[in-house]
């Protein structure tokens, strides 16, 4: 298994070379011309990869439409001309190759997700005394769920117009046990089912509590919330958690109010006092400047919607 993943990772690194070529650019002190020359070298390598893939097609067919070489060439030209290039541009330039290699991406991701679910399957079988037929059914369900999750992710990163924000959200929201409750309720009954429901509720309560507490502390470190504000922010964060259920009894949840008609971020900003908003905005501006410097050091431009990307947790 380890050797397979090592080989797969190696292949993925090679396939994604065109997307990572930007990392070889010199710091900002280098001229645009020098950066463009280095990009052209990487462009040639990317074209060679494309040619190798096309040559492997027994029918000798060439892809129609936008290609990897087109995207990389466009990025090189934009940098040569001093035009802004964002991480989204680099990601979208690599999408043709991602689509070509999506079967490989799917297989690698399925294997990784299976590793995550193997332990879960063993735990469920032990805790609820599943018989051989139930264990087999559970393993089949988890396997199919891993395939479906992998396909959903690959379809997203291959979709025309997809942005890094979408990929980041999808990566953060991998939930291999989604719909597990419905499945388990179909194979358990009596005391085993009651125990499962109780255990799952406790597990979800802990996740929601920990996630909300973490985000409250993160914001408190910036704006120094008072006790009333901490309760309000906790309520907003808890109710926005993926595992939240209205029947949950969470400590401090009653002091918050549901978010209606606005985003979580807007709801939280509305709670802050003027001086806290200023501290928050100053913190975000500092992070924006630091992020801009980091992007510039590798020849990229900070996305216009950076503030949205930076607030994914909200």
C-alpha positions in Angstrom: 0.0 0.0 0.0 2.8 2.4 0.9 4.7 1.7 -2.3 1.6 2.3 -4.3 0.9 5.6 -2.7 4.5 6.6 -3.1 4.3 5.9 -6.8 1.0 7.6 -7.1 2.2 10.7 -5.3 5.3 10.8 -7.6 3.0 10.6 -10.6 0.8 13.4 -9.2 3.8 15.6 -8.5 5.0 15.1 -12.1 1.5 15.8 -13.5 1.1 18.9 -11.4 4.5 20.2 -12.4 3.0 22.8 -14.7 1.0 24.2 -11.8 4.0 24.3 -9.5 6.5 25.9 -11.9 5.8 29.3 -10.5 7.7 28.3 -7.3 11.0 28.4 -9.2 10.6 32.1 -9.9 13.2 34.4 -8.3 12.2 36.9 -5.6 10.7 40.3 -6.5 14.2 41.8 -6.9 14.5 39.9 -10.2 13.2 41.5 -13.3 10.0 40.5 -15.1 12.1 39.5 -18.1 14.2 37.1 -16.0 11.0 35.5 -14.6 9.5 35.2 -18.0 12.6 33.4 -19.3 12.4 30.9 -16.5 8.7 30.4 -17.2 9.5 29.6 -20.8 11.8 26.8 -19.7 9.0 25.4 -17.6 6.6 25.9 -20.5 8.8 23.7 -22.7 8.8 21.0 -20.1 5.0 21.2 -19.8 4.6 21.0 -23.6 6.8 17.9 -23.5 4.5 16.3 -20.9 1.5 17.1 -23.0 3.2 15.7 -26.1 4.1 12.5 -24.2 0.5 12.1 -23.1 -0.9 12.7 -26.6 1.7 10.3 -28.1 0.5 7.6 -25.7 -3.0 7.7 -27.4 -3.0 4.8 -29.9 -5.4 6.7 -32.1 -3.1 9.7 -32.3 -5.9 12.0 -31.2 -5.2 15.5 -29.9 -7.3 17.3 -27.3 -9.5 20.0 -28.6 -10.2 23.3 -26.8 -8.0 24.9 -24.0 -4.9 22.8 -23.3 -2.3 22.8 -20.5 0.2 24.4 -22.9 -2.2 27.2 -23.7 -2.7 28.0 -20.1 1.0 27.9 -19.2 1.9 30.0 -22.3 -0.8 32.6 -21.3 0.7 32.9 -17.8 4.2 33.3 -19.1 3.0 36.0 -21.5 1.1 37.9 -18.7 4.1 37.9 -16.4 6.4 39.1 -19.3 4.0 41.9 -19.9 3.7 42.8 -16.2 0.1 41.7 -16.0 -1.2 40.3 -12.7 -1.2 36.5 -12.3 -3.1 35.0 -9.4 -3.0 31.4 -7.9 -6.4 30.9 -9.5 -4.8 31.5 -12.9 -2.2 28.9 -12.2 -4.8 26.4 -10.9 -7.1 26.9 -14.0 -4.1 26.5 -16.3 -3.5 23.0 -14.8 -7.1 21.9 -15.1 -6.7 20.2 -18.6 -4.1 17.9 -17.2 -6.1 17.3 -14.1 -9.0 16.2 -16.3 -6.8 13.9 -18.3 -5.4 12.3 -15.2 -8.7 12.3 -13.2 -8.9 8.4 -13.2 -5.6 8.3 -11.4 -6.6 11.1 -9.0 -9.8 9.2 -8.2 -7.9 5.9 -7.4 -5.4 7.6 -5.2 -8.1 9.5 -3.3 -10.3 6.5 -2.9 -7.3 4.6 -1.4 -6.7 7.4 1.1 -10.3 7.7 2.1 -10.4 3.9 2.6 -7.6 4.2 5.0 -9.6 6.7 7.0 -12.7 4.5 7.0 -11.0 1.2 7.9 -10.6 2.2 11.5 -14.2 3.5 11.6 -15.5 0.2 10.3 -13.5 -1.8 12.9 -14.8 0.5 15.7 -18.4 0.1 14.6 -18.2 -3.7 14.3 -16.7 -4.0 17.7 -18.9 -1.5 19.6 -22.2 -2.8 18.2 -21.4 -6.5 17.8 -22.0 -6.6 14.0 -22.4 -10.0 12.5 -20.5 -11.1 9.4 -23.3 -10.0 7.0 -23.5 -6.6 8.7 -19.8 -6.1 8.6 -19.7 -7.0 4.9 -22.6 -4.6 4.2 -20.8 -1.8 6.2 -17.6 -2.3 4.3 -19.3 -2.2 1.0 -21.1 1.0 2.0 -18.0 2.7 3.2 -16.1 1.7 0.0 -18.9 3.1 -2.2 -19.0 6.2 -0.1 -15.3 6.7 -0.6 -15.7 6.3 -4.4 -18.6 8.8 -4.5 -16.7 11.4 -2.3 -13.6 11.0 -4.5 -15.6 11.6 -7.7 -17.3 14.6 -6.2 -14.0 16.2 -5.4 -12.4 15.4 -8.8 -15.4 16.7 -10.6 -15.1 19.9 -8.7 -11.4 20.5 -9.3 -11.9 19.6 -13.0 -15.0 21.8 -13.5 -14.6 24.8 -15.8 -14.4 28.0 -13.8 -13.6 26.3 -10.5 -11.5 28.5 -8.2 -9.0 27.7 -5.4 -11.6 28.8 -2.9 -13.9 26.0 -4.1 -11.1 23.5 -3.8 -10.1 24.7 -0.3 -13.7 24.4 0.8 -14.1 20.9 -0.7 -10.8 19.8 1.0 -11.9 21.1 4.3 -15.3 19.5 4.1 -14.4 15.9 3.4 -16.9 14.0 5.4 -16.4 10.3 4.9 -19.2 9.4 7.4 -21.9 11.6 5.8 -25.1 9.6 5.7 -23.6 6.9 7.9 -26.4 7.4 10.4 -29.1 6.4 7.9 -27.1 3.3 7.0 -26.5 2.2 10.5 -30.2 2.7 11.4 -31.0 0.3 8.6 -28.9 -2.5 10.0 -29.2 -2.0 13.8 -32.2 -2.3 16.1 -33.1 -2.4 19.7 -30.4 -1.6 22.3 -27.7 -1.5 19.7 -29.5 1.1 17.7 -30.2 3.2 20.8 -26.6 3.0 21.9 -25.4 4.0 18.4 -27.7 7.1 18.3 -26.5 8.1 21.8 -22.8 7.7 20.9 -23.2 9.6 17.6 -25.0 12.5 19.3 -22.2 12.7 21.9 -19.6 12.6 19.2 -21.3 15.4 17.2 -21.8 17.5 20.3 -18.1 17.3 21.1 -17.1 18.3 17.5 -19.5 21.2 17.5 -18.4 22.4 20.9 -14.7 22.1 20.1 -15.0 23.9 16.7 -17.0 26.7 18.2 -14.7 27.1 21.2 -11.6 27.2 18.9 -13.1 30.0 16.7 -14.2 32.0 19.7 -10.7 31.9 21.1 -9.2 32.8 17.7 -11.4 35.9 17.4 -10.9 36.8 21.1 -7.1 36.9 20.5 -7.7 39.7 18.0 -10.5 41.8 19.5 -10.8 40.8 23.2 -14.4 39.8 23.5 -16.4 40.4 26.6 -18.4 37.5 28.1 -21.7 38.5 26.4 -19.9 38.6 23.0 -18.2 35.3 23.6 -21.6 33.7 24.1 -23.0 35.3 21.0 -20.1 34.3 18.8 -20.2 30.8 20.2 -23.8 30.5 19.3 -23.2 31.7 15.7 -20.3 29.4 15.2 -22.0 26.4 16.8 -25.2 26.7 14.8 -23.1 27.0 11.6 -21.1 23.9 12.2 -21.7 20.9 9.8 -22.6 18.6 12.7 -25.0 20.9 14.5 -28.4 19.6 15.4 -31.1 21.8 17.0 -31.7 19.1 19.7 -28.1 19.5 21.0 -27.6 20.8 24.5 -24.4 22.9 24.3 -23.0 24.9 27.1 -23.4 28.6 26.3 -25.5 28.1 23.2 -28.5 29.8 24.7 -26.7 33.1 24.8 -26.4 33.3 21.0 -29.0 33.9 18.3 -29.5 32.2 15.0 -28.1 33.8 11.9 -30.8 34.9 9.5 -30.4 36.8 6.3 -26.6 37.3 6.7 -23.4 35.4 6.6 -21.7 34.2 9.7 -18.9 36.8 9.2 -21.4 39.6 8.9 -23.3 38.5 11.9 -20.1 38.4 14.0 -18.9 41.8 12.7 -22.3 43.2 13.8 -21.6 42.0 17.4 -18.3 43.9 17.7 -17.9 47.4 19.2 -16.4 50.1 17.0 -12.9 49.8 18.5 -13.1 46.0 18.1 -14.0 46.3 14.5 -11.1 48.6 14.0 -8.8 46.1 15.7 -10.2 43.3 13.5 -9.8 45.3 10.3 -6.2 46.2 11.2 -5.4 42.6 11.9 -6.9 41.6 8.5 -5.0 44.4 6.7 -1.7 43.2 8.3 -2.4 39.6 7.1 -3.3 40.9 3.7 0.0 42.8 3.4 1.9 39.7 4.5 0.0 37.5 2.1 0.7 40.0 -0.7 4.4 39.9 0.0 4.4 36.2 0.0 2.6 36.1 -3.3 4.9 38.6 -4.9 8.0 36.6 -3.8 6.9 33.9 -6.2 5.7 36.2 -8.9 2.0 36.0 -8.2 -0.7 38.5 -7.3 -3.0 38.2 -4.3 -6.6 37.4 -5.5 -9.1 40.2 -5.5 -11.3 38.2 -3.2 -8.6 37.4 -0.7 -10.7 38.5 2.3 -13.2 35.8 1.3 -10.6 33.1 1.1 -9.1 34.3 4.4 -12.5 33.9 6.2 -13.4 30.4 5.2 -13.7 29.4 8.8 -16.4 32.0 9.3 
